[in-house]
Amino acid sequence: MEYRPSTVVAGLILALLAVPALADEADWQRRLERARSMQDEAQQRQKAADAEFEQRSLACQSKFMVSGCVDDARKAHIAVTRETRQLRIDADALEREVKREQVKVREQERAAAAEVRERDLAERERRIAGERAAAEQARQEAAAAKAEKAAAGARRKAEQAEAHRRKVADHEARVAGKKARAAARSGGD
């Protein structure tokens, strides 16, 4: 495996992002648990207030001033209902805040990963362009060497053909000289 600096840098960036994310994750879980417990508490308090209102309403039926007693029970019930509603609102707000933070961190991680991918892509494109240029240069050098070798071969063949032609001409000249000497000897006899 070849050493790629951007991959190492990408790993370091993601690792650095992950460390706060782990701390955030624990904090988020703690706060989400707190929100759930607040919602559970609000629900339990509301159930208790509803049950108490029912009891007080029934108890008011045996009193002389029924309407006043029921109004007092209703006011107490409304007060508890408002408190539990506010507790639910606070719990929902806490949960929404955690969700927004999680989305923000995920977006940051995505942006960092996209930046790393972009850098890797640019580096890969540069490397591929360099490899293609080197391959093209090697191809051109090979073609030039082949052309030079072909030219040298053609020169060598031409030289060999010229040497062969001279050798044949010398041979023919020797043969012609021998024939002329033989003819001169046979004509002179």
C-alpha positions, 0 to 999 in steps of 0.5 A, a space after each residue: 500500500 502506498 503512502 498517501 498524505 491526504 489519507 493520513 490527514 483525513 484520518 486525523 481530521 476525522 479522529 479529531 472530530 470524533 473525540 469531541 463527538 464522543 464527549 458530546 455523545 455522552 452529554 447528549 445521552 445524559 440530557 436526553 435521559 434528563 428530558 425523558 425523566 422530566 416527561 415521565 415526571 410530568 406525566 406522573 404528576 399530571 396523573 396524580 393531579 387528575 386523580 386528586 381532582 377526582 377525589 376532591 370533586 367527589 369529596 366536595 359533593 358532601 359539603 355545603 358549598 359544593 361549587 366553591 369547593 369544586 372551584 378550589 379543586 379545579 384551581 389547584 388542578 389547573 395550577 398543577 396542569 400548568 406546571 406539568 405542561 411547563 415541565 413537558 415544554 422544557 423537556 421538549 426544548 431540551 430534546 430539540 436542543 440536543 437534536 439540533 446539536 446532533 444535526 450540526 455535528 453531523 453536518 460538520 462531519 459531512 463537510 469535513 469528510 467532503 473536504 477530505 474527499 475533495 482533496 483526495 480526488 484532486 490528489 488522485 487526479 493529479 497523480 493520474 495526470 502525472 501517470 498518463 503524462 509519464 506513460 505518454 512520454 514513455 510511449 513517445 520515447 519508445 516510438 522514437 527508439 523504434 523509429 531510430 532502430 528502424 532507420 538504423 536497420 534500413 541504413 544497415 540493409 542499404 550498407 549491406 546491399 551496397 557491400 553486396 552490390 560491390 562484392 558482386 561487381 568485384 566478382 563479376 569484374 574478376 570473372 570478366 577479367 578471367 574470361 578475358 585472360 582465358 579468351 586471350 590465351 585461347 585466342 593466342 594459342 
